[in-house]
Amino acid sequence: MSPDVGTADDSAPGSVAERLRTWEWVHLGYLLFVLAQPYFTPDRDWWEWPLAISVCAVTVVLYALALLRGRTRRQIWTSIVPMAVLGALATPFNTNASVLFIYAAAAAANTLSRHVARLWFVGLTALDGVTVLVSRVPMPYRLWGFVPPLALIWIIGLLELRQRDRLEEQENERLRSSQVELLATIAERERIARDLHDLLGHSLTAVVMRAQLTKELVLADPKRACAEAEEIERNAREALAAVRSTVTGWRRTNVRAELEAARRALAGSGVTLRVAYDDKLMLVAGADHELGLALREAVTNVARHARAGVCHIGLDADEERVRLVIADDGIGGDAPEGTGLSGLRERVAKLGGAVQRTGSAGTTLTITVPIEVAA
């Protein structure tokens, strides 16, 4: 049992919809224990079923609020305190309602600092002990609902603290990696700027001087002027080759730039482009570059071979992966992949991702990259 209330981040893409679909809802299954008491009680009072159903309904609402609002300190008043109070009021009449103390412990672990969360564990343990003393449930049924929470408050709470620390460390590691990559990019650009300045300053000065000399020799010594012109051409070619080798590896692209290029390319081919792009999604530079190249390759194939009328491009993300989809309504088919798609698969595989291609009802190319690498 691990009621992970409030682990989602408010800034996550599609936050409300994704939190409503999250697997954390399965933890509400433990509320069945609350319903078990009136079900198995042979001589139950009339109010036991309404009480159990009301406790479950209120808990579902509190749990949903915790998931939708994310990890904020407001959960003290919207989740932790209400669950603890509801558990304290209901447990004397339904001993299994003590499960709410475990939900409150999980919420405290996901929201509060380690020290404050442990104080809540102590308080919830004490509250569980007080409720057993005033409980109207006969022995030994009273103990069946009282004893497990004594251990689970601490087990679940400490596990949630450990899980939160692990997620925070992963996020910090991702930020450190992004910062290192950014600093490396800045350093490389500065190096290239210095190299270009030194290289072009020398080469262009030589070209200018020889051009001036050639202009003076055109009439006086045509043969030598021709030789100087050939030398100018050689110097210019060497400078061009040096510039190309210097900027190799520096010229990078990204998804946004390739989307604009795709609009121009497809418009020239008579293809209508429709884009669904999550503006809040921030990609790491390396992944942004690789996905941009993948998008370029896919759009080139659509423009050249698909004979399509409409092309759809979508980029979104969930808690596990970033997904880029390029779909057209062209001729489709299962033709062998060329070197472009093969190279695309290799680049995406280096990021730990995958490429899926389908050729029915047009062509759909789906590229997925792990969220840890891409964002």
TORKOL-4160 file (C-alpha; in steps of 0.2 Angstrom, whole numbers, padded with zeros to 4 digits, m for minus):
375
<pt num="1" X="0000" Y="0000" Z="0000"/>
<pt num="2" X="0007" Y="0017" Z="m0005"/>
<pt num="3" X="m0005" Y="0031" Z="m0007"/>
<pt num="4" X="0006" Y="0043" Z="m0016"/>
<pt num="5" X="m0005" Y="0059" Z="m0015"/>
<pt num="6" X="0002" Y="0075" Z="m0022"/>
<pt num="7" X="0017" Y="0068" Z="m0031"/>
<pt num="8" X="0013" Y="0077" Z="m0048"/>
<pt num="9" X="0021" Y="0093" Z="m0053"/>
<pt num="10" X="0009" Y="0108" Z="m0057"/>
<pt num="11" X="0020" Y="0112" Z="m0072"/>
<pt num="12" X="0018" Y="0095" Z="m0080"/>
<pt num="13" X="0012" Y="0094" Z="m0098"/>
<pt num="14" X="m0007" Y="0091" Z="m0098"/>
<pt num="15" X="m0006" Y="0091" Z="m0079"/>
<pt num="16" X="m0025" Y="0089" Z="m0075"/>
<pt num="17" X="m0029" Y="0076" Z="m0088"/>
<pt num="18" X="m0013" Y="0066" Z="m0084"/>
<pt num="19" X="m0016" Y="0066" Z="m0065"/>
<pt num="20" X="m0034" Y="0060" Z="m0068"/>
<pt num="21" X="m0027" Y="0045" Z="m0077"/>
<pt num="22" X="m0013" Y="0042" Z="m0065"/>
<pt num="23" X="m0010" Y="0024" Z="m0058"/>
<pt num="24" X="m0011" Y="0032" Z="m0041"/>
<pt num="25" X="m0030" Y="0030" Z="m0041"/>
<pt num="26" X="m0028" Y="0011" Z="m0037"/>
<pt num="27" X="m0023" Y="0015" Z="m0019"/>
<pt num="28" X="m0041" Y="0020" Z="m0016"/>
<pt num="29" X="m0044" Y="0002" Z="m0016"/>
<pt num="30" X="m0039" Y="0001" Z="0002"/>
<pt num="31" X="m0055" Y="0010" Z="0006"/>
<pt num="32" X="m0064" Y="m0007" Z="0004"/>
<pt num="33" X="m0058" Y="m0011" Z="0021"/>
<pt num="34" X="m0069" Y="0003" Z="0027"/>
<pt num="35" X="m0084" Y="m0005" Z="0019"/>
<pt num="36" X="m0079" Y="m0023" Z="0025"/>
<pt num="37" X="m0084" Y="m0019" Z="0043"/>
<pt num="38" X="m0103" Y="m0016" Z="0040"/>
<pt num="39" X="m0103" Y="m0030" Z="0027"/>
<pt num="40" X="m0096" Y="m0043" Z="0039"/>
<pt num="41" X="m0105" Y="m0037" Z="0055"/>
<pt num="42" X="m0119" Y="m0049" Z="0058"/>
<pt num="43" X="m0129" Y="m0037" Z="0069"/>
<pt num="44" X="m0125" Y="m0020" Z="0062"/>
<pt num="45" X="m0134" Y="m0004" Z="0066"/>
<pt num="46" X="m0143" Y="0005" Z="0053"/>
<pt num="47" X="m0130" Y="0019" Z="0053"/>
<pt num="48" X="m0115" Y="0008" Z="0049"/>
<pt num="49" X="m0117" Y="0008" Z="0030"/>
<pt num="50" X="m0121" Y="0026" Z="0028"/>
<pt num="51" X="m0105" Y="0030" Z="0039"/>
<pt num="52" X="m0094" Y="0019" Z="0029"/>
<pt num="53" X="m0100" Y="0025" Z="0012"/>
<pt num="54" X="m0099" Y="0044" Z="0018"/>
<pt num="55" X="m0081" Y="0041" Z="0024"/>
<pt num="56" X="m0076" Y="0033" Z="0007"/>
<pt num="57" X="m0084" Y="0047" Z="m0003"/>
<pt num="58" X="m0076" Y="0061" Z="0007"/>
<pt num="59" X="m0059" Y="0052" Z="0006"/>
<pt num="60" X="m0060" Y="0050" Z="m0013"/>
<pt num="61" X="m0063" Y="0069" Z="m0015"/>
<pt num="62" X="m0049" Y="0073" Z="m0003"/>
<pt num="63" X="m0038" Y="0061" Z="m0013"/>
<pt num="64" X="m0043" Y="0069" Z="m0030"/>
<pt num="65" X="m0039" Y="0087" Z="m0023"/>
<pt num="66" X="m0022" Y="0081" Z="m0018"/>
<pt num="67" X="m0018" Y="0073" Z="m0035"/>
<pt num="68" X="m0024" Y="0088" Z="m0045"/>
<pt num="69" X="m0016" Y="0102" Z="m0034"/>
<pt num="70" X="0001" Y="0093" Z="m0034"/>
<pt num="71" X="0014" Y="0095" Z="m0021"/>
<pt num="72" X="0011" Y="0111" Z="m0011"/>
<pt num="73" X="0010" Y="0116" Z="0007"/>
<pt num="74" X="m0008" Y="0119" Z="0005"/>
<pt num="75" X="m0011" Y="0100" Z="0007"/>
<pt num="76" X="m0009" Y="0102" Z="0025"/>
<pt num="77" X="m0026" Y="0110" Z="0026"/>
<pt num="78" X="m0034" Y="0101" Z="0010"/>
<pt num="79" X="m0028" Y="0084" Z="0013"/>
<pt num="80" X="m0018" Y="0079" Z="0028"/>
<pt num="81" X="m0028" Y="0088" Z="0042"/>
<pt num="82" X="m0045" Y="0083" Z="0034"/>
<pt num="83" X="m0040" Y="0065" Z="0032"/>
<pt num="84" X="m0033" Y="0064" Z="0050"/>
<pt num="85" X="m0049" Y="0072" Z="0057"/>
<pt num="86" X="m0060" Y="0061" Z="0047"/>
<pt num="87" X="m0051" Y="0046" Z="0053"/>
<pt num="88" X="m0051" Y="0051" Z="0071"/>
<pt num="89" X="m0070" Y="0054" Z="0070"/>
<pt num="90" X="m0074" Y="0038" Z="0060"/>
<pt num="91" X="m0063" Y="0025" Z="0068"/>
<pt num="92" X="m0072" Y="0024" Z="0085"/>
<pt num="93" X="m0087" Y="0018" Z="0075"/>
<pt num="94" X="m0078" Y="0009" Z="0061"/>
<pt num="95" X="m0061" Y="0002" Z="0066"/>
<pt num="96" X="m0055" Y="0000" Z="0048"/>
<pt num="97" X="m0057" Y="0019" Z="0045"/>
<pt num="98" X="m0040" Y="0020" Z="0053"/>
<pt num="99" X="m0033" Y="0017" Z="0035"/>
<pt num="100" X="m0036" Y="0036" Z="0033"/>
<pt num="101" X="m0021" Y="0039" Z="0045"/>
<pt num="102" X="m0010" Y="0030" Z="0032"/>
<pt num="103" X="m0016" Y="0041" Z="0018"/>
<pt num="104" X="m0013" Y="0056" Z="0029"/>
<pt num="105" X="0005" Y="0050" Z="0032"/>
<pt num="106" X="0008" Y="0047" Z="0014"/>
<pt num="107" X="0002" Y="0065" Z="0010"/>
<pt num="108" X="0013" Y="0072" Z="0024"/>
<pt num="109" X="0028" Y="0063" Z="0017"/>
<pt num="110" X="0025" Y="0069" Z="m0001"/>
<pt num="111" X="0022" Y="0087" Z="0004"/>
<pt num="112" X="0031" Y="0092" Z="0020"/>
<pt num="113" X="0050" Y="0092" Z="0025"/>
<pt num="114" X="0057" Y="0076" Z="0032"/>
<pt num="115" X="0057" Y="0083" Z="0050"/>
<pt num="116" X="0040" Y="0089" Z="0050"/>
<pt num="117" X="0033" Y="0074" Z="0041"/>
<pt num="118" X="0041" Y="0063" Z="0055"/>
<pt num="119" X="0032" Y="0073" Z="0068"/>
<pt num="120" X="0016" Y="0070" Z="0058"/>
<pt num="121" X="0020" Y="0051" Z="0059"/>
<pt num="122" X="0021" Y="0052" Z="0078"/>
<pt num="123" X="0005" Y="0062" Z="0079"/>
<pt num="124" X="m0005" Y="0050" Z="0068"/>
<pt num="125" X="0002" Y="0035" Z="0078"/>
<pt num="126" X="m0004" Y="0043" Z="0094"/>
<pt num="127" X="m0021" Y="0048" Z="0086"/>
<pt num="128" X="m0023" Y="0030" Z="0081"/>
<pt num="129" X="m0019" Y="0024" Z="0099"/>
<pt num="130" X="m0032" Y="0036" Z="0106"/>
<pt num="131" X="m0046" Y="0031" Z="0094"/>
<pt num="132" X="m0044" Y="0013" Z="0099"/>
<pt num="133" X="m0047" Y="0017" Z="0117"/>
<pt num="134" X="m0064" Y="0026" Z="0114"/>
<pt num="135" X="m0069" Y="0014" Z="0100"/>
<pt num="136" X="m0086" Y="0006" Z="0101"/>
<pt num="137" X="m0081" Y="m0009" Z="0091"/>
<pt num="138" X="m0079" Y="m0025" Z="0101"/>
<pt num="139" X="m0063" Y="m0035" Z="0103"/>
<pt num="140" X="m0054" Y="m0043" Z="0094"/>
<pt num="141" X="m0061" Y="m0034" Z="0079"/>
<pt num="142" X="m0056" Y="m0017" Z="0086"/>
<pt num="143" X="m0037" Y="m0023" Z="0086"/>
<pt num="144" X="m0038" Y="m0029" Z="0068"/>
<pt num="145" X="m0041" Y="m0011" Z="0062"/>
<pt num="146" X="m0030" Y="m0003" Z="0075"/>
<pt num="147" X="m0013" Y="m0013" Z="0074"/>
<pt num="148" X="m0009" Y="m0013" Z="0056"/>
<pt num="149" X="m0009" Y="0006" Z="0054"/>
<pt num="150" X="0003" Y="0007" Z="0069"/>
<pt num="151" X="0016" Y="m0001" Z="0057"/>
<pt num="152" X="0010" Y="0005" Z="0040"/>
<pt num="153" X="0010" Y="0024" Z="0045"/>
<pt num="154" X="0029" Y="0022" Z="0047"/>
<pt num="155" X="0032" Y="0010" Z="0033"/>
<pt num="156" X="0022" Y="0019" Z="0020"/>
<pt num="157" X="0028" Y="0036" Z="0026"/>
<pt num="158" X="0046" Y="0032" Z="0026"/>
<pt num="159" X="0045" Y="0024" Z="0009"/>
<pt num="160" X="0036" Y="0039" Z="0002"/>
<pt num="161" X="0050" Y="0050" Z="0010"/>
<pt num="162" X="0063" Y="0039" Z="0001"/>
<pt num="163" X="0054" Y="0040" Z="m0015"/>
<pt num="164" X="0052" Y="0059" Z="m0015"/>
<pt num="165" X="0071" Y="0060" Z="m0011"/>
<pt num="166" X="0075" Y="0049" Z="m0026"/>
<pt num="167" X="0064" Y="0059" Z="m0038"/>
<pt num="168" X="0071" Y="0075" Z="m0032"/>
<pt num="169" X="0089" Y="0068" Z="m0035"/>
<pt num="170" X="0084" Y="0063" Z="m0052"/>
<pt num="171" X="0078" Y="0081" Z="m0056"/>
<pt num="172" X="0093" Y="0088" Z="m0049"/>
<pt num="173" X="0104" Y="0077" Z="m0059"/>
<pt num="174" X="0094" Y="0082" Z="m0075"/>
<pt num="175" X="0096" Y="0100" Z="m0071"/>
<pt num="176" X="0115" Y="0098" Z="m0068"/>
<pt num="177" X="0117" Y="0088" Z="m0085"/>
<pt num="178" X="0107" Y="0102" Z="m0094"/>
<pt num="179" X="0118" Y="0115" Z="m0086"/>
<pt num="180" X="0134" Y="0106" Z="m0090"/>
<pt num="181" X="0128" Y="0104" Z="m0108"/>
<pt num="182" X="0123" Y="0123" Z="m0109"/>
<pt num="183" X="0140" Y="0128" Z="m0103"/>
<pt num="184" X="0149" Y="0116" Z="m0115"/>
<pt num="185" X="0139" Y="0124" Z="m0129"/>
<pt num="186" X="0143" Y="0141" Z="m0124"/>
<pt num="187" X="0162" Y="0137" Z="m0123"/>
<pt num="188" X="0161" Y="0129" Z="m0140"/>
<pt num="189" X="0153" Y="0144" Z="m0148"/>
<pt num="190" X="0166" Y="0155" Z="m0140"/>
<pt num="191" X="0180" Y="0144" Z="m0147"/>
<pt num="192" X="0173" Y="0144" Z="m0164"/>
<pt num="193" X="0171" Y="0163" Z="m0164"/>
<pt num="194" X="0189" Y="0165" Z="m0159"/>
<pt num="195" X="0194" Y="0152" Z="m0172"/>
<pt num="196" X="0184" Y="0161" Z="m0186"/>
<pt num="197" X="0191" Y="0178" Z="m0181"/>
<pt num="198" X="0209" Y="0172" Z="m0182"/>
<pt num="199" X="0206" Y="0161" Z="m0197"/>
<pt num="200" X="0196" Y="0174" Z="m0208"/>
<pt num="201" X="0206" Y="0189" Z="m0202"/>
<pt num="202" X="0222" Y="0181" Z="m0209"/>
<pt num="203" X="0215" Y="0173" Z="m0225"/>
<pt num="204" X="0205" Y="0188" Z="m0230"/>
<pt num="205" X="0219" Y="0200" Z="m0227"/>
<pt num="206" X="0230" Y="0189" Z="m0239"/>
<pt num="207" X="0216" Y="0189" Z="m0252"/>
<pt num="208" X="0214" Y="0208" Z="m0251"/>
<pt num="209" X="0232" Y="0211" Z="m0253"/>
<pt num="210" X="0234" Y="0200" Z="m0268"/>
<pt num="211" X="0218" Y="0207" Z="m0276"/>
<pt num="212" X="0226" Y="0224" Z="m0275"/>
<pt num="213" X="0242" Y="0218" Z="m0282"/>
<pt num="214" X="0233" Y="0209" Z="m0296"/>
<pt num="215" X="0223" Y="0225" Z="m0301"/>
<pt num="216" X="0240" Y="0234" Z="m0303"/>
<pt num="217" X="0247" Y="0220" Z="m0313"/>
<pt num="218" X="0233" Y="0218" Z="m0325"/>
<pt num="219" X="0240" Y="0230" Z="m0338"/>
<pt num="220" X="0259" Y="0230" Z="m0333"/>
<pt num="221" X="0261" Y="0211" Z="m0332"/>
<pt num="222" X="0246" Y="0201" Z="m0337"/>
<pt num="223" X="0255" Y="0184" Z="m0335"/>
<pt num="224" X="0260" Y="0188" Z="m0317"/>
<pt num="225" X="0242" Y="0195" Z="m0314"/>
<pt num="226" X="0235" Y="0178" Z="m0320"/>
<pt num="227" X="0247" Y="0169" Z="m0307"/>
<pt num="228" X="0241" Y="0181" Z="m0293"/>
<pt num="229" X="0223" Y="0178" Z="m0298"/>
<pt num="230" X="0226" Y="0159" Z="m0296"/>
<pt num="231" X="0234" Y="0161" Z="m0279"/>
<pt num="232" X="0219" Y="0172" Z="m0274"/>
<pt num="233" X="0207" Y="0157" Z="m0279"/>
<pt num="234" X="0218" Y="0145" Z="m0270"/>
<pt num="235" X="0218" Y="0155" Z="m0254"/>
<pt num="236" X="0199" Y="0158" Z="m0255"/>
<pt num="237" X="0196" Y="0139" Z="m0257"/>
<pt num="238" X="0208" Y="0135" Z="m0242"/>
<pt num="239" X="0199" Y="0148" Z="m0231"/>
<pt num="240" X="0182" Y="0141" Z="m0236"/>
<pt num="241" X="0187" Y="0123" Z="m0232"/>
<pt num="242" X="0194" Y="0129" Z="m0215"/>
<pt num="243" X="0178" Y="0138" Z="m0211"/>
<pt num="244" X="0168" Y="0122" Z="m0215"/>
<pt num="245" X="0179" Y="0111" Z="m0204"/>
<pt num="246" X="0178" Y="0124" Z="m0190"/>
<pt num="247" X="0159" Y="0125" Z="m0190"/>
<pt num="248" X="0157" Y="0106" Z="m0191"/>
<pt num="249" X="0147" Y="0100" Z="m0176"/>
<pt num="250" X="0142" Y="0118" Z="m0171"/>
<pt num="251" X="0128" Y="0121" Z="m0183"/>
<pt num="252" X="0113" Y="0114" Z="m0173"/>
<pt num="253" X="0095" Y="0113" Z="m0176"/>
<pt num="254" X="0079" Y="0111" Z="m0165"/>
<pt num="255" X="0061" Y="0106" Z="m0167"/>
<pt num="256" X="0054" Y="0124" Z="m0168"/>
<pt num="257" X="0066" Y="0129" Z="m0182"/>
<pt num="258" X="0062" Y="0113" Z="m0191"/>
<pt num="259" X="0043" Y="0116" Z="m0189"/>
<pt num="260" X="0045" Y="0132" Z="m0198"/>
<pt num="261" X="0056" Y="0124" Z="m0212"/>
<pt num="262" X="0042" Y="0111" Z="m0213"/>
<pt num="263" X="0029" Y="0124" Z="m0216"/>
<pt num="264" X="0039" Y="0131" Z="m0231"/>
<pt num="265" X="0044" Y="0114" Z="m0238"/>
<pt num="266" X="0026" Y="0107" Z="m0238"/>
<pt num="267" X="0018" Y="0123" Z="m0244"/>
<pt num="268" X="0029" Y="0122" Z="m0259"/>
<pt num="269" X="0023" Y="0104" Z="m0262"/>
<pt num="270" X="0005" Y="0108" Z="m0260"/>
<pt num="271" X="0003" Y="0099" Z="m0243"/>
<pt num="272" X="m0007" Y="0107" Z="m0229"/>
<pt num="273" X="0002" Y="0106" Z="m0212"/>
<pt num="274" X="m0007" Y="0104" Z="m0195"/>
<pt num="275" X="0004" Y="0106" Z="m0180"/>
<pt num="276" X="0000" Y="0101" Z="m0162"/>
<pt num="277" X="0014" Y="0107" Z="m0151"/>
<pt num="278" X="0015" Y="0108" Z="m0132"/>
<pt num="279" X="0022" Y="0125" Z="m0129"/>
<pt num="280" X="0027" Y="0122" Z="m0111"/>
<pt num="281" X="0038" Y="0107" Z="m0116"/>
<pt num="282" X="0056" Y="0112" Z="m0114"/>
<pt num="283" X="0068" Y="0100" Z="m0122"/>
<pt num="284" X="0087" Y="0097" Z="m0118"/>
<pt num="285" X="0098" Y="0104" Z="m0132"/>
<pt num="286" X="0105" Y="0087" Z="m0137"/>
<pt num="287" X="0087" Y="0079" Z="m0138"/>
<pt num="288" X="0080" Y="0094" Z="m0147"/>
<pt num="289" X="0093" Y="0094" Z="m0160"/>
<pt num="290" X="0091" Y="0075" Z="m0163"/>
<pt num="291" X="0072" Y="0077" Z="m0164"/>
<pt num="292" X="0074" Y="0092" Z="m0175"/>
<pt num="293" X="0084" Y="0081" Z="m0187"/>
<pt num="294" X="0071" Y="0067" Z="m0186"/>
<pt num="295" X="0058" Y="0079" Z="m0190"/>
<pt num="296" X="0067" Y="0086" Z="m0205"/>
<pt num="297" X="0070" Y="0068" Z="m0212"/>
<pt num="298" X="0052" Y="0064" Z="m0210"/>
<pt num="299" X="0045" Y="0080" Z="m0218"/>
<pt num="300" X="0057" Y="0078" Z="m0233"/>
<pt num="301" X="0050" Y="0060" Z="m0236"/>
<pt num="302" X="0032" Y="0067" Z="m0235"/>
<pt num="303" X="0037" Y="0081" Z="m0248"/>
<pt num="304" X="0046" Y="0070" Z="m0260"/>
<pt num="305" X="0037" Y="0053" Z="m0259"/>
<pt num="306" X="0020" Y="0053" Z="m0250"/>
<pt num="307" X="0009" Y="0062" Z="m0263"/>
<pt num="308" X="m0001" Y="0068" Z="m0247"/>
<pt num="309" X="m0014" Y="0082" Z="m0245"/>
<pt num="310" X="m0012" Y="0084" Z="m0226"/>
<pt num="311" X="0002" Y="0081" Z="m0214"/>
<pt num="312" X="0000" Y="0081" Z="m0195"/>
<pt num="313" X="0014" Y="0084" Z="m0184"/>
<pt num="314" X="0012" Y="0082" Z="m0165"/>
<pt num="315" X="0025" Y="0084" Z="m0150"/>
<pt num="316" X="0019" Y="0080" Z="m0133"/>
<pt num="317" X="0026" Y="0071" Z="m0117"/>
<pt num="318" X="0020" Y="0061" Z="m0102"/>
<pt num="319" X="0028" Y="0055" Z="m0086"/>
<pt num="320" X="0039" Y="0043" Z="m0096"/>
<pt num="321" X="0042" Y="0049" Z="m0113"/>
<pt num="322" X="0043" Y="0063" Z="m0126"/>
<pt num="323" X="0033" Y="0058" Z="m0142"/>
<pt num="324" X="0035" Y="0066" Z="m0159"/>
<pt num="325" X="0022" Y="0060" Z="m0172"/>
<pt num="326" X="0023" Y="0064" Z="m0191"/>
<pt num="327" X="0007" Y="0057" Z="m0200"/>
<pt num="328" X="0002" Y="0060" Z="m0218"/>
<pt num="329" X="m0013" Y="0054" Z="m0229"/>
<pt num="330" X="m0003" Y="0049" Z="m0244"/>
<pt num="331" X="0000" Y="0033" Z="m0253"/>
<pt num="332" X="0008" Y="0024" Z="m0238"/>
<pt num="333" X="0015" Y="0007" Z="m0241"/>
<pt num="334" X="0028" Y="m0004" Z="m0234"/>
<pt num="335" X="0043" Y="0001" Z="m0245"/>
<pt num="336" X="0060" Y="m0003" Z="m0238"/>
<pt num="337" X="0068" Y="0010" Z="m0228"/>
<pt num="338" X="0081" Y="0021" Z="m0235"/>
<pt num="339" X="0097" Y="0027" Z="m0228"/>
<pt num="340" X="0088" Y="0043" Z="m0221"/>
<pt num="341" X="0076" Y="0033" Z="m0210"/>
<pt num="342" X="0090" Y="0020" Z="m0205"/>
<pt num="343" X="0101" Y="0035" Z="m0199"/>
<pt num="344" X="0086" Y="0042" Z="m0190"/>
<pt num="345" X="0083" Y="0026" Z="m0181"/>
<pt num="346" X="0102" Y="0026" Z="m0176"/>
<pt num="347" X="0101" Y="0043" Z="m0169"/>
<pt num="348" X="0085" Y="0040" Z="m0159"/>
<pt num="349" X="0092" Y="0024" Z="m0152"/>
<pt num="350" X="0107" Y="0033" Z="m0145"/>
<pt num="351" X="0095" Y="0043" Z="m0134"/>
<pt num="352" X="0087" Y="0027" Z="m0128"/>
<pt num="353" X="0072" Y="0030" Z="m0139"/>
<pt num="354" X="0063" Y="0020" Z="m0153"/>
<pt num="355" X="0055" Y="0024" Z="m0170"/>
<pt num="356" X="0039" Y="0015" Z="m0176"/>
<pt num="357" X="0033" Y="0017" Z="m0194"/>
<pt num="358" X="0016" Y="0011" Z="m0201"/>
<pt num="359" X="0011" Y="0012" Z="m0219"/>
<pt num="360" X="m0008" Y="0010" Z="m0219"/>
<pt num="361" X="m0019" Y="0024" Z="m0223"/>
<pt num="362" X="m0004" Y="0035" Z="m0227"/>
<pt num="363" X="0012" Y="0034" Z="m0217"/>
<pt num="364" X="0014" Y="0038" Z="m0198"/>
<pt num="365" X="0031" Y="0039" Z="m0190"/>
<pt num="366" X="0031" Y="0039" Z="m0171"/>
<pt num="367" X="0047" Y="0044" Z="m0162"/>
<pt num="368" X="0048" Y="0041" Z="m0143"/>
<pt num="369" X="0062" Y="0046" Z="m0132"/>
<pt num="370" X="0063" Y="0044" Z="m0113"/>
<pt num="371" X="0058" Y="0059" Z="m0103"/>
<pt num="372" X="0074" Y="0058" Z="m0092"/>
<pt num="373" X="0085" Y="0061" Z="m0108"/>
<pt num="374" X="0074" Y="0073" Z="m0118"/>
<pt num="375" X="0067" Y="0085" Z="m0105"/>
